[in-house]
Every structure is written in structure tokens, then in C-alpha cells.
């Protein structure tokens, strides 16, 4: 996409999407992970928490892309080049 879109019209949609994604993340961490993983299996807790966080972050970046037009991956700045 060439230029980022203005978010004035879509700002409420973006905020609701953000709230839904991260609220679902909290619910999954508080209720889903303890339900699926035994209490004494700490490694699986950590792996599942990282996995759920990665999925939530990916969904958040997709929301950024579709609502605001921000690129999913920004080009790296190196050597003074724009």
C-alpha cells in the first residue's frame, strides 16, 4: 500500500478490535491455559503462553494492516538510507 489511511472514520473499529484481541488473550491465559495444562507442567505453560501471545500479536498486526494501512513489517533502517 502506498500511503497510510487516515483512521478518523475507522478509529472506533480499531479500538474495538484491539480490545477484543487482547481481552481474548487475557481470557485464554487465565482460563484456557490452566484448563488445558496440568499445574505442575511449567514448560508447557510457558510454551503455550508464548504461542497464545504470538497469535494475539499477529492478529493485532493484521488489524493494523487492514484498518490503518500500516505495513506488517517495516523496512529496516541501515547505513543512513531512508
LINGI-V452210 format. One record per backbone hydrogen bond with DSSP energy under -1.0 kcal/mol. CO is the residue of the C=O (numbers start at 0). NH is the residue of the N-H. E is the energy in kcal/mol with one decimal. If there is no record, write none. Layout:
# LINGI-V452210
CO:NH:E  CO:NH:E
This chain:
# LINGI-V452210
6:10:-1.7  9:13:-2.6  10:14:-2.6  11:15:-2.4  12:16:-2.5  13:17:-2.7  14:18:-2.5  15:19:-2.6  16:20:-2.6  17:21:-2.4  18:22:-2.0  19:23:-2.2  20:24:-1.7  21:25:-1.9  22:26:-2.5  23:27:-2.6  24:28:-2.3  25:29:-2.6  26:30:-2.9  27:32:-2.5  30:34:-1.1  31:35:-2.3  32:36:-2.3  37:40:-1.4  39:41:-1.1  40:44:-1.6  41:45:-2.4  42:46:-2.6  43:47:-2.8  44:48:-2.3  45:49:-2.5  46:50:-2.3  47:51:-2.6  48:52:-2.3  49:53:-2.3  50:54:-2.2  51:55:-2.3  52:56:-2.5  53:57:-2.4  54:58:-2.5  55:59:-2.2  56:60:-2.4  57:61:-2.2  58:62:-2.3  59:63:-2.3  60:64:-2.3  61:65:-2.6  62:66:-2.5  63:67:-1.7  63:68:-1.0  63:69:-1.1  67:4:-1.4  77:80:-1.4
